[in-house]
């Protein structure tokens, strides 16, 4: 990952349940905090039963808080020159994470996955999914082990104005030459075309022209340094296949747009990207969503 200056995130929030499966998210959050010289806040939500506020329950909550704080301090005490703090609270996990992010002014939320199913696919988990859907800041869902800084990213886009937020966020973190813009297009009249191959070729060329115009409108001359990949078909499925085939480090996507690639992603076919691709996913809310929030 290569970027510099004030554009980089300055405060990272790591949401963790303190289980072994969160180690990957923790390692990546620490790596990013070191690289960007950013502050790190580790947040944990207590799994305390919602029972009456009586004397029997209070010791249990206090013990759980003490154990969590002790573990978090042990995890972070030897991390070197990274500025850090911990937060342990009770409540609905996703609500607590979002509250902490807003209160602390965090400009990146890092979270992990719930595990894998019997087919080896990644399971996002309800808490992470809620955070992704409602966060005002970008959310990094970590699935891969952190062996080195990110080499680059693939930016998923439907070329709508709303999807430009994902591209702009990616250019905060990477040089344009480290990015590839991915666009899946539709051919609604393909079945009725007399010369189907010619129609497919023309549709592909038109999609490429739209991608280059989109890059120029968003990045100016630097847009010419961004790689492009266009494909026909379902965007979520194609993106998952592309990321797996090329061993992509990171996929970046926005939550709003014309075809709603992240709307699809967060709906009934979430497994196509967030649950299936082997790489990490950075989900960027649109500027309109952040301003409305």
N, C-alpha and C positions, 0 to 999 in steps of 0.2 A: 504494500500500500504506500503510495507516494502522494503527499499533499503537504502544504505548509501554510503557516500564517494563522490569522484570526478565524479563518473559515472552518477550522477543525473543531469537532466537539470538545467542550471544555469540562463537562461533567457527565460521567457515565453512571447509570444505575444498573446494578446487577441484581436481578430478581432470582432468588434461590430458595429451594426447599431444604437445602443442606444435605441432600442425598448424593450418593456417588454419581448418579446420572447428570448432576449439575456441574461436575468437574470440568467438562469441556467448555461450558459457558463461562465458568469462572476463569479458566486459563485464557480464553480469548479476551475477556473483559480486562484482565490484567495486562495482556500484551498490548491492547489498544491504549490503555491508560499510560503505559510506559512510552509507547511510540508517540502519542499526542501530548504527553505531559499533562494529562487530564486528571481531575479528581475522580475518585471511585467511591460510590456509596453502595454497600451491600445491604439489601433489604430482605428480611425474612418475616413471613406471616405465621404466627403461632397456630398450631392445630389444636386449639382448646375447645372442648364441647361447649355449645351454646346452652348453658345451664343458668339457673338463678344465681344472682350475685350474693352468695352466702360464704361463710367462713370455710366450708369444706372445699369449695372450688378455688378460692384465692391461693392457697398454698400450691395447688397443682399448676396454676397459671404462672405463679412466681418461679417455681422450679423449672418449668419449661422455658421461661424467658432467660433464666440464669444459664441453663445448659446451652441455649442457642447463642447467647452473647459470648460465652466461653469458647464455643467452637469457632465462631466467626473471628474472634480476636486471635485465636491460634492460627487460623488460616491466613490471616493478613499481616501478622506481626513481623514477618521476615521478608516482606515483598520489596524492600529497598526504598527507593526515593519516590514512590507513588503516595500521594496524599489520599487518605481514605477515612471513611467513617462507616458505622453500622447502624441499622435501624431494625428493631424488632417490635412488631405491633400485632394486635389482634384484629380480626375482621375478615371480610370476604377477600380472599387473596388478590384477585384482579383489581378490586377497588383500592386496596391498600397500596399496591404497586403504582397505580395511576395517581393516587394522592401524593405519595412520596415524590414521584417524578415532577409533579406540578409544584409542590412546596419547595423542592430543592433546585428547581430550574434545570433539571437534567435535560440534555439535548440528545441523548441516546439511551435507550433501554435495551439491555441484553438479557435474554432468557434462553432456557434450554428446551429440551423435549421431554415428553413423559415416558418414552421408551420405544420399543418396536413391537409390531404384531408378529404372528407366527410366520408370516411371509418375509419378514425382515424390513418391512416398511416403517418409516418413522411415524410416531404418533405425537401430535403437537400438544395435546392436553387442553382441557377447558380453560384453565387459568391463562395460559399463554395465548390461546385463541381470543379470549376476551380482551387481553391487553393489546393484541395486534389490532383488533377491531376498533378500539376506543382511544388509543394513545394519541396525544398531540405531538409527540416526538417520534422520530423513526425508531423502529423496533428491530433488533438483530436477533434472529432465531438461530442458535448455534447447534449444529449437529456433528460437524467434523472435529477431529482433534486438532489442536492448535500447535503446529510444528514450526510455523514461520508466519510472517506478515502476509496478508492477502496479496496475490500477484496481480489481480485485476478483478473485473466484474462483468457480468452480462446484465444489461438493463432491459427488462421486459417492458414493452410499450405498445399501446394501441394507437399512438401518434396523435392522441387528443390533447388539448391544452392541459387538462387535468393530469395526464400522465407525465407531463414535463417536470413535475416535482421530483419524480424518481431520478430522472436524468440529471437534474440540477444537483441533487444530493450526491449522486455518484461522482460528479465533477468536483465536489468539495473534497472528496476523499482520494481520488485517483487522477492521474494525468489522462487527457482524452485518449491517448494512444494505448492506455491500459483497459479501455472500455470497448464492449461490443453491444450495439443496439440490436435487440431481438424483436422481430415483429412477425406475427402470424396473421395471414390475411384470409378472407373468405372470397369465394367465387359463386355468388348466388345463382348465376345463370349457366353454370358449367354444364349441367345435364342437358341443356337445350342448345348448346353451341354446335354448329354444323362442323366446324373444324376445332375440335376440342383442344388439340395440342397447341394450335395457334392462340386460342383464347387463354390457355394456361400461361403461355409464354408472355403474352401481352399483359396479363394481370400481374405476373411476377415483376415485369419491368416497371409497371405503374407503381407497384408497392415499393420498389427500390427508390424510384424517383420521389415518392412521398416521404420515405425515410430520410433521404438526403436533404430534402427541403425542411423537414422537421428539425434535423440536426443544425442546419444553418440558421434557422429562425431562433433556436435556443442558444446556440454556442458561437455563432458567427463563424469566422474562418477556422476556429479550432474544431468545429464539427466535422471537418474533412479528415481529422486524425482518428475519429471513432470508427471502429469496424462495424460492419452491418451484416446481419443474417436474416433472411426472409424465408418464410415457409408457409405452405398452404395447409390449413387444417385447424384442429382444436388447439388454441394457444397453450393451455395448461399442459396437455399431454406432450406436445412438441417441445416445450421448454424443458420439461423433465427429461426427455430423451436427449436433448442437446446438451444439457448440463452433465448428464451421466457419461455420454460419449466422449466429451472433451475434457473431462475431469476438471470442471469449473470450480473455482474457489468460492465464489459468491454470486448469488443472483439478487438483483435489486428490482423491486416493483413498487408501483403506486397503488393506492387503495380505491381510486376513482378513475373513471375514464369512459370512453365511448363504448367499448366492448366489455369493460370491467374485468380485466384479466385477474386482478386481485379480488374482485367481487366474485368471480367464478372460483378462485382459489379458496376463498373463505366460505364458500357455499358447499353444495353437495359433492363436488369433486376436489375437495381440499387435498386428498391424497396425491393428486397428480403433480403437485409442486411441493407444498410444505411437508407432506408426509412421505414422498417418494424420492425426491432428488437427494443425492448424497451430500450436497454442499449446503453451506449456510445461506440464509435468506434475509435480506434487509428490506423491510417493508416501510414505505415512506407515505405518510398521510399527505393529501393534497394541501396546498396552501389555503384553499378555501375552508377545508375541514379544520385546520389548525387555527385559523382566524375565528371561525365560528365557535370553537371550543374556548 
